[in-house]
């Protein structure tokens, strides 16, 4: 849950992420490298979603409304 809360904060209010947020992740035994990767993955998905939204892209036909592949 810590990563989900961190992802929400980084996504919605990135200017409010502070040392306490990082220390909280460390309290769950995430290393500095782990935290770097967490931040980069969250940032990448935020970036790519904004690119897709900005270009008005729609999901492929094989993806359902929840983001899963249609069987």
C-alpha positions in Angstrom: 0.0 0.0 0.0 2.9 2.3 0.7 3.9 2.3 -3.0 0.3 3.0 -4.1 0.0 6.0 -1.7 3.4 7.2 -2.9 2.4 6.8 -6.6 -0.8 8.8 -5.9 1.1 11.6 -4.3 3.8 11.7 -6.9 1.2 11.7 -9.7 -1.3 14.2 -8.2 1.0 16.5 -6.2 4.6 15.9 -7.1 5.8 19.2 -5.6 4.7 17.8 -2.2 6.8 14.7 -2.2 9.4 15.1 0.5 12.1 13.4 2.5 9.4 11.9 4.8 7.9 10.1 1.8 11.2 8.6 1.0 11.9 7.6 4.6 8.5 5.9 4.7 9.5 3.8 1.7 12.8 3.0 3.3 10.9 1.8 6.4 9.4 -0.9 4.2 13.0 -2.0 3.4 13.1 -0.5 -0.1 16.7 0.4 -1.0 17.7 3.6 -2.6 17.9 1.7 -5.9 14.4 0.3 -5.3 13.1 3.8 -4.6 14.8 5.2 -7.7 13.1 2.5 -9.8 9.7 3.1 -8.2 9.9 6.8 -9.0 11.1 6.2 -12.5 8.3 3.7 -13.2 5.6 6.0 -11.8 7.0 8.9 -13.7 7.2 6.9 -17.0 3.6 5.9 -16.8 2.5 9.4 -16.0 4.5 10.7 -18.9 3.3 8.1 -21.4 -0.4 8.5 -20.3 -0.1 12.3 -20.8 1.4 11.8 -24.3 -1.4 9.5 -25.2 -4.0 11.8 -23.8 -2.4 14.8 -25.4 -2.5 13.2 -28.8 -6.0 11.9 -28.3 -4.9 8.3 -28.7 -7.4 5.5 -28.0 -6.6 2.0 -26.7 -6.2 -0.7 -29.3 -9.3 -2.7 -30.1 -8.1 -5.7 -28.2 -8.0 -3.8 -24.9 -11.2 -3.6 -22.9 -12.5 -0.5 -21.0 -10.6 -1.7 -17.8 -7.3 -2.0 -19.7 -7.2 -5.8 -20.1 -6.8 -7.8 -23.2 -10.0 -9.1 -24.6 -10.0 -12.9 -24.7 
